[in-house]
C-alpha cells in the first residue's frame, strides 16, 4: 500500500465510469487512498480548478470532450498527491490548446517536486519536456541518456531523426 501511495497512473485508455459525475469520480478515487472525507472537497476543487475542469464538476464523464477526459484522468491520478506520476500517451487525441495548458500544468508539478515518467510517440514533446530520454524499440531500451547528451552525440539532430536512425535496422 505504501508504494501505491507514491504513484499516480494515467493510462492511455479511459478507464473511469462514463456514467458518473466528474466530482464523484475524484471523490471515490480519493477514498481508495484513505483521504478523509472532510479533506476531499478542497482537494477536488483545487485540482479541478488547476486543470480547468471546475465548471464541469457536475457533468457526467461521458459528456466531456476528449481533452477534458484526459484532464480528468490526470486529476484522478493526482488526487492523493503522489511523488511519481506515470503518464502513458497523455496527449493522444488532444487539441493543441489543451495540450499546451496540460504541459504547462505538468511542468509546474514537476518543478514543485513530482517526478514524471512519460511514454509518448510524440517525440517533439519528449524533446521539449524531458530531461532524460529512453528510446525503446520492440520492448527493449536501446538508448538511455540525458536529452543534452543524446542530442549532442547525434549532432544536435531532432529527437525524431535520432529515433529513426537508432531503429532503422529493426523497422
C-alpha distance (Angstrom), angle and dihedral (degrees) to the residues before:
residue distance angle dihedral
X1 . . .
X2 3.82 . .
X3 3.81 92.3 .
X4 3.79 91.2 48.5
X5 3.82 89.9 54.0
X6 3.81 89.2 59.4
X7 3.80 96.5 53.5
X8 3.78 133.6 70.2
X9 3.80 115.8 -170.2
X10 3.79 128.3 -158.9
X11 3.81 107.4 -174.1
X12 3.78 121.7 -157.6
X13 3.79 94.2 -114.3
X14 3.79 124.5 59.1
X15 3.78 109.0 -105.8
X16 3.77 106.7 174.1
X17 3.80 130.8 103.2
X18 3.81 103.9 -85.7
X19 3.82 90.1 -160.4
X20 3.80 92.5 59.1
X21 3.80 127.4 89.9
X22 3.81 117.8 -104.7
X23 3.81 92.3 -119.5
X24 3.79 93.0 50.6
X25 3.80 93.0 49.8
X26 3.80 89.1 59.1
X27 3.80 93.7 39.9
X28 3.80 93.3 54.2
X29 3.81 93.0 42.2
X30 3.81 90.0 53.3
X31 3.80 87.0 57.2
X32 3.80 90.7 58.8
X33 3.80 86.9 63.2
X34 3.80 95.5 46.7
X35 3.79 94.1 -111.0
X36 3.82 105.6 163.6
X37 3.81 114.4 -109.7
X38 3.82 91.8 -120.9
X39 3.86 91.1 57.8
X40 3.79 96.4 47.5
X41 3.84 101.2 77.4
X42 3.82 94.1 55.8
X43 3.80 92.5 46.1
X44 3.78 92.3 47.4
X45 3.80 93.1 48.2
X46 3.80 92.7 49.2
X47 3.78 96.2 47.9
X48 3.81 93.9 43.7
X49 3.80 90.5 49.7
X50 3.82 91.4 46.3
X51 3.80 89.9 53.5
X52 3.80 95.8 41.5
X53 3.80 94.5 -112.8
X54 3.80 102.2 110.0
X55 3.81 93.1 104.6
X56 3.82 88.4 55.3
X57 3.81 95.8 52.0
X58 3.81 92.7 112.1
X59 3.81 95.8 41.2
X60 3.77 121.4 106.2
X61 3.79 110.3 -109.4
X62 3.80 90.8 -119.4
X63 3.82 89.0 62.3
X64 3.80 92.8 61.8
X65 3.78 124.3 98.9
X66 3.80 118.1 -114.7
X67 3.79 91.6 -98.8
X68 3.79 92.3 49.9
X69 3.80 90.1 50.2
X70 3.82 89.0 53.4
X71 3.80 89.5 51.2
X72 3.81 89.8 49.2
X73 3.80 89.0 53.8
X74 3.81 89.4 52.9
X75 3.82 91.8 46.7
X76 3.78 90.7 51.5
X77 3.81 91.5 49.7
X78 3.81 91.4 50.3
X79 3.82 100.3 43.2
X80 3.81 91.8 98.5
X81 3.84 93.2 45.1
X82 3.81 97.9 -118.9
X83 3.80 123.2 -163.3
X84 3.82 91.7 -136.4
X85 3.79 126.0 44.8
X86 3.81 118.9 -166.2
X87 3.81 114.4 -160.7
X88 3.80 121.3 -170.2
X89 3.81 110.0 -165.3
X90 3.82 92.2 -35.2
X91 3.81 95.7 175.1
X92 3.80 99.4 44.8
X93 3.78 108.0 136.4
X94 3.80 93.6 2.4
X95 3.81 122.2 135.6
X96 3.80 120.4 -114.8
X97 3.81 96.4 -104.5
X98 3.82 93.8 49.0
X99 3.80 90.6 46.2
X100 3.81 90.6 53.2
X101 3.82 95.2 48.7
X102 3.79 91.4 43.8
X103 3.81 91.9 53.8
X104 3.80 92.5 46.3
X105 3.80 89.0 54.6
X106 3.80 93.0 46.3
X107 3.82 92.3 47.6
X108 3.80 89.3 54.0
X109 3.80 90.0 49.1
X110 3.80 89.8 51.2
X111 3.80 92.0 47.7
X112 3.82 88.2 51.9
X113 3.81 90.6 56.6
X114 3.80 109.3 -85.6
X115 3.79 113.1 132.4
X116 3.79 110.8 -136.7
X117 3.78 124.3 -156.9
X118 3.81 110.3 -166.3
X119 3.78 128.8 -168.5
X120 3.78 112.8 -168.7
X121 3.76 144.8 152.0
X122 3.80 88.9 -152.6
X123 3.78 96.4 93.1
X124 3.80 93.3 -179.3
X125 3.81 87.2 62.8
X126 3.78 92.1 50.4
X127 3.79 90.0 48.5
X128 3.80 92.6 49.5
X129 3.80 98.1 42.0
X130 3.78 112.5 27.0
X131 3.79 130.5 83.3
X132 3.81 94.9 -166.8
X133 3.78 125.1 32.5
X134 3.78 131.8 -162.6
X135 3.78 116.9 -166.9
X136 3.77 110.6 -150.9
X137 3.78 124.2 -165.3
X138 3.79 123.2 -179.2
X139 3.79 91.1 -13.2
X140 3.81 96.5 -51.4
X141 3.79 129.1 105.0
X142 3.79 104.6 -121.8
X143 3.80 97.1 173.3
X144 3.80 133.2 18.0
X145 3.78 122.8 175.1
X146 3.76 145.3 116.1
X147 3.76 113.4 -66.6
X148 3.80 91.2 -116.9
X149 3.81 94.0 51.8
X150 3.79 92.6 45.4
X151 3.79 93.5 50.3
X152 3.81 92.6 44.0
X153 3.81 92.2 49.7
X154 3.79 89.3 55.5
X155 3.80 99.1 45.4
X156 3.81 94.5 -95.0
X157 3.79 92.2 -68.1
X158 3.78 119.2 159.9
X159 3.80 115.7 -84.2
X160 3.80 90.3 -115.0
X161 3.81 90.6 58.7
X162 3.80 90.7 47.2
X163 3.81 91.1 50.5
X164 3.80 91.9 50.4
X165 3.81 91.2 47.4
X166 3.82 93.4 49.5
X167 3.80 94.1 46.6
X168 3.83 101.0 35.8
X169 3.79 96.0 105.5
X170 3.79 92.1 51.5
X171 3.80 100.4 48.3
